[in-house]
Amino acid sequence: MSMNFLRTLLFSLALLTGLAPVARAQSIDPFEHGWVLDAAASQLRFLSVKKGNVAETSKFATLSGLITEDGKAQIRVLMDSVDTNIDLRNVRMRFLFFESFNFPEATISVQLDPEQLRDLHQVRRKFVPVTYTLSLHGVTLEKRADVAVTLISNDRITVASTTPIAIKLDEFNLEAGREKLQEAANVVIVPVGVVSFDFVFDRASPGTPPTEAVLAAAPAGAAAALETKGVMDREACVGRFEILSRTGNINFAPASARLDPSSYPLLDNLYDIVNRCPDLNIEIGGHTDSDGSDATNQRLSERRADAVGAYLAAKGIGNARMRVVGYGESKPLRPNDSAENKARNRRIEFVVVN
């Protein structure tokens, strides 16, 4: 017996028994035609705790998602769209914590069981456990959560968390980012984030089942950032240069001034910021740890700063806007007494000089 014949038979029975007013497709197939996320009506929130008892709730502004006809649900989150309601705090979250220049998005995937939702048209609201896959900051893990699925109308549903979902930062290699945030804001942050969500979906039109192209329709990368477009004011520029100096993501080959390709995403973001601060000149300062002689470290810091300046010049930043300086080992951030501290002292810093 074909699925189409079965659907027709069941619908005919509904007509005969006076049940026709009940939701058209929901009584037969909860995923018929598929569903598309209403991003404007949906929210993904996370709560962080700092200073022991100060809780802050933030969200992401750019989401896309779908549920396919076979029940595969996917949500795409653009990390650059983090919204803390404060501009420079957004920038710290993007560059220091999420490292969105390397990990621009997170994805949530769930395979829904149609049998769990077959009677949704009757009960209108169901609580179901789900196993989901979260890909975040280069790590993919399987987790479990309880969700509430609510049928608002035949063509509109919500899927919401019923209890807060704890995300341990160390599971997703976010501990280093937490430390950078603590240092930048001079606060202590609890190493766990608490996530909640309320996703709203609309049924797709017949004959147009949603595909993964729906997920890619949202803006890409930094285009999703909640910030002033075009030229930025001095405060925004100065704050961004200070934050980018703390990332530690400009890398060189050992004892060399050759830029590692892993540095390019951050430098491309830096170029965008310099380009949007046309009235400001910047100093590019190179710093080393204390290994080796003073003279060797001085030369190395100069060459590394030169390499960053050359990269920006090649992209179109005028040399007159950049002052390239090497400080060698003379300005350490931390004592050079451990591998971790030495790594923090090897850095490139950016400072506005006019």
N, C-alpha and C positions, 0 to 999 in steps of 0.2 A: 504494500500500500504506500503510495507516494505521500510525501509531506504536504504537497499542495492539496491533494484529495482529502487528506485528514483535516486540514484547516477548513476546507469548504464544508465538509460534513459537520464538523463541530459548530461552525457558524450557522449552518442551516438548522441544527438542533436548537441553537440559542433563539433563533427567530420563532420556531415552533413553540417553544416553552415560554415565550414572552420575556426573554432575557436580553433582547437586542439592545436596550439602552446601556447595558454594561459596557465598560471600556472595550473598544473595538478589537484591537489586536492583543491586548494584555491577557485576555482569557486564554489565548492559544499559545503565544510565544512572547515572553517578556522582552526579547531582544529584536523583535521584528523591525526591519529597516535600519537598526542600529541607532545610536544616540551620539549627540555632539555636545560638548561642554559649553554652557553659557558662561564664559569667563567673567563677564561683568557682574554676574550674580553670585559667583563662586568665591570662596576664600580658603586660603591655606595659611594658617597662623602658627607662629612659634613663640614660646615664652622662655625668656632667660632670666636668671637670678644673679644679681651682683650685690656686692657689699653685704652679703649675708642674708638680707631680707628685702631687697629692692627688686621687684619683678617688673619686667618690661615685655610687652607684647608687640610683636612685629608681624609683618605679612609679606607676601609676594604679589606684585601687581600684575605680572604677566604669566598667565596659565593657558594651556590648551589641552584638550583631552577628547576622548571618544570611548564608546563601548561598541564593539563590533557585533555583527549579527550572531556570532557564535559565543558572545559573552566575554570577550577579551577586553578588559578596561585598561586604559593607559592615560596617565597624566604627565605632561611635560611642564617643568618649572624653570623659568629663566632666572638664574641666580643674580644677575645684574639688576633685576627688578625688585630687589629687597627694599622694603619700605619700613623704616623705623620712625618716620615723621621728622627726622633731622638729617639735613643734607650730608654733612661730613661723617655722621655716624653711618649712613648708608655706604659711603665710600670706604670707611674702615671695614665694614662687613664684607663688601665686595672684594677688596684687595688683600686684606690681612687675614680674614677668617675663611671665606668661601674660596678665595683665590680663583675668582670667576674668569680671569684671563686664561687659565689653564683648564678649568672645569666649568664651562659656561651654563650647564643645565643639570638638573636632577630629573629622574624619571621614576614614576611609580607604576607598577604593572600588577594586575590582578586577573586571574581567570575565575569569573563568576560562574556559579552552578545554577543553570536555569531551573532545576527542580526546587531549589530553595526559594525561588521567586515566582513560581508558577501561579500561586494564589494571591499575588500582590493586589490584583484588581478587586479582590474581595475584602482583604484585611486592611488595605491601603498603606500599612506601615509594618515593616518587618525588621527584626534585629537578627543579624546573621554574622557569624565569625568568618573572617577571610584571611587567607594567607597571601601576602603581597611581597613583591620584590622591589626594594628601594636601591636605586643607583645614585650615589651621592659622593662627590669629591674623589672620583676614581675607584670607589669601592661599591660592590654590589652584594647585598645581604637579603636573606629571606626573613620576614617578620610576620607576626600575627596581630590582628586587631579586630575589635567588634565594631560593626557599623550599623547604622539605621538607614534603611532604604524606604523612602516615602513617595507614594504615587500622588502627585499633586493633581494631575489630570492625565488623561490617556496619553498625552504627548509631552509630559514634563515630570521629571522625578528629581529627588535630591538623594545624595549619598553622603552621610555625615558620620563623623566619629562619635561614639557614645561615651568614651572615656579618654582622658589625655593619653597620648602616646609618648613614652620617654625614649629619647634618642641619646645614647651614650656617645660622646664626642670621640673618644679614643677608638671606637669601632669603625669610624669613617675617617681616620687620620686627620682629625680636626683639632687635636690637642695643641699642636704648634701654633695654629691660628688663634686658639684661645689665649695662649701665652702672649702673642703679639698684641691682641686686643687689650689684655690686662696692662701691658706695658704702655700702650698708646693712651689709654684712658685712665691709667693709674687706679685701677679697681681690681678686686678679686671677683672672678666669674665662676659660678658653679659649672662643673664639667658635664652637665646634662642639659639637653634642650627638651622642652615639652611641646609636642605638636598636636594641633587639632585642625579639622577641615570640615567644610560644608560645600560639596560640589553639586551644582545644578546642571542637569542635562536635558536637552530637548530632543525628541525623536526626529531622526532624519527623514527626509521626504522619500516616498516610495521610489525605488529605482536608483537612489543615490546613496548607497551604503557608505559610511565614513571609512576612509583609509588613513594610513599614516601621514598622508599629505596634510590632513587636518592638523596634526601635531606641529608640523613645520611651518604652518601659516603665520605663527606669531613672530614678532620682530626677533632678529638674531642679535646675540651678544650685547654689547654696550648700548645698542639702540634702544634697549628696553629699560635703561637706567632712568630713575626718577630724578632728573636734574635739569638745570637750565640748558636748553639747546643753544648752540652757537657760542658767542663770546661770553666768558664768565667773568665775574667781578674779582677783585684782588683777594678778598677773603677766601673765596672758593678755590682760587688758584694756589695760594700759599698753603692752604690746608691739604690740598691734594698732593703737592710736592712733598710735604712732610710725611704724609701717609705712605706714598710710594717709596720713600727712603727707608721705610721699616719693613718692606716686604721680604727682603732677602732672596728675591727671585731673579736677580741678575747674576748669572753664573759664567765662569771662565774655566778653560782647561787648567789643570793644576800648574801653578808657577808660570802661568802664561797670561797674555792679554787677549787671547783669542776668545771671542764671545761664543758661548755654548748656544746652540739653536734653541735650547729650552728658555733662553732669555727673550726671544723675539716677541712672544705674546705680550709680556709686560712692557717691553720697550715700545711696541705699537700703541699700547694704551697711553704710555707716557707721551709719545708723539702727538696723539690726539689732544691731550691736555695742554701741552706747550703750544700747539697750534691754535687752541681756543683761549689762550692768554697772550695775545699778540703784543700787548704793551709792556710785558715783563721779560726781563732777561734772567737767566738762571745760571747758577754755578753747579757744575757737575764735579763732585768731589770723590776721589778714590781713596779707600782706606784698606789697610792690611792688618793681619795679626803680627805678633812679634817674632815669628819664626824667621830665621835668616838675619842678615845684617841690616842695619839701618839704611845704608845706601841702596841695597838691593830692593828693600821694601819701598823706598821712596820712588825708585824708578818704576817698579811694578805698579804702584798705585797711579802714577802719572799715565802709564801706558793703558791701564784699564779704563781710566776716565776718558782718555783720548778715544778709545774704541767705542765707548758709548756715545761720545760727541759725534764721531764719524758716522755711526748708525743713524742718528737723528738728522745729521746734515744730508745724508744720502736720501732721506725721505722728504727733505725740503725745508728743514729748519736752518735759517741763516747762521753762519758761524759767528756773526757779530752779536747774536743773542745768547751765546753760550760761553761761559768762562770755565775752562777745564783746569782742574787743580788736583795735584796728588799730595796727600797728607801722610803717606807711609803708615807707620805704626804709632804716630804721635797722638791720635785722638781715639783711643779704644772706648767702646761702649761698656765693656766688661773687662775684668781682669783676665789676662791671657793664661789662665790656669787650668783650662779643660778644653777638650775638642769642641764642645758645644759653644763655649764662650768665644773661642777663636773663630768659629764659623760666623758668629754674630758680628765680630769685629771686621771680618772681610766683607766689605760692602761698598755700594755706591750711594751717595746721598745727593739730594737735589734741594737747592736753596734759592729763593728769589733774591736777586742782588740789586734791584732798583724799585 
